Amino acid sequence: MFVYTDPTLVTAYMANFVHMEVTLFAGLFRAGKRDDSGVLGDA
């Protein structure tokens, strides 16, 4: 259930979604670098 007529809710929902996606992909990217380059991936 989502209220499309309220721009504040839409903006907040999109901001939270984008933040979640960015955090997820950043975590996967760091994990991938760590797996590929070992200790250097943590720097």
Order of alpha helices (4+ residues) and beta strands (2+ residues): alpha
